[in-house]
């Protein structure tokens, strides 16, 4: 009997963009800029045409700016399309569909960490499997048959766990351990038991959960380095290079960042050079725009990251404003991957206000995590209203370090010397451990 996958293949006609560019002989991490641009243009034309013909929401948006699908003749014409925002998607599950509801195979829901009503993202079997798994990034994402992947990301509602489960198992033909993160059956203690029993050689999780697992391993006198991991990927939360370096020392492996979102899927994969994210160009067309004016910015200029999905036909994502800040550079990378890189600079709404300027919490975390006396758990405590003229840090201390007023003053001086910003330190014995996303900035 034919498998479900084989039956679906017989029913679905894969778009020209997939069969032409990703036939198994050419991978996107080695494609030239010209090949990527041609792929993006062909994909964009098909997706805009389907969105206009099959979706009233998109048709109205395009008509309002007097744009027709035939106006998309080169990749720069992307700027003619209107933006798509999170607020437009909130509480409207079927807004983006270009197919019948009965074709929906999967619904995933936003975590709700940014406020407002939930965002529901629909996937047909066609988009979620056939299109999304077609391109692979073997240089950046070296997962192969025989690898055992511990997937310690949330599965319920969130896109993260199931997305990587699918990619590891179906796309890479590897073994998957669905560990989850923070639920009743996915505590750090239970997950560490699975790690000891099944000895995975690949781990993917959030930075804070990787630290929590390392903390649990220390309590059980288990050395994570004995796993001899092939790779540790951290995603789902931002973190500074200094915090990542602490994780690498605890796990004994190079840890690379992975960047994506519920709405857009995979967007960037970091290589071992740790110098920005390589754009996942098989999956996404990325622009940088001025957050206030919406005008496109040049290479190297910091602005808001805007994404158009190159593989979503049944629920198109056209010029989605992510709310994340970053910039793009196309200089060649020492790793040999040809895809350009982008650099994250935090979220538009999560910037710390200090004396009239905005700072990324990861900028401050970088200096904080360089101080050996500071433990792995901390919070920046800020005023609810107005600017801050000093940054308050509530933190744990490293093992064997005793709290004192002298130490608080010393750390404050070192932090101000390094960053140019005054700090005040409050030492606590233990901060609450996160079950969801770690909150580094709290307002009191």
Secondary structure, DSSP 4 states (H G I P E B T S, - for coil): ---HHHHHHHH----HHHHHH-SSS--GGG--HHHHHHHHHHHHHHHHHHHHHH-HHHHHHHHHTT--GGG--SGGGGGGSPPB-HHHHBT-TTTTBSS-GGGEEEEEE---TT-SS-BEEEEEHIIIIIITTT---TTTS---TT-EEEEES--SS-SHHHHHHHIIIIIS--EEEE--SSSTT--HHHHHHHHHHH--SEEEE-HHHHHHHHHHHHHTT--GGGG--SEEEE-SS---HHHHHHHHHHHTS-EEEEEEETTTEEEEEE-TT-SSEEE-TTTEEEEEE-TTT--B--TT--EEEEEEESS-SSB---SEEEEEEEEEE----TT---S-EEEEEEEGGGPEEETTEEE-HHHHHHHHTT-TTEEEEEEEEE-SSS-BSSEEEEEEEPTTPPP-HHHHHHHHHHHHHHHS--EEEEE-S-PPPPSSS---EEE-
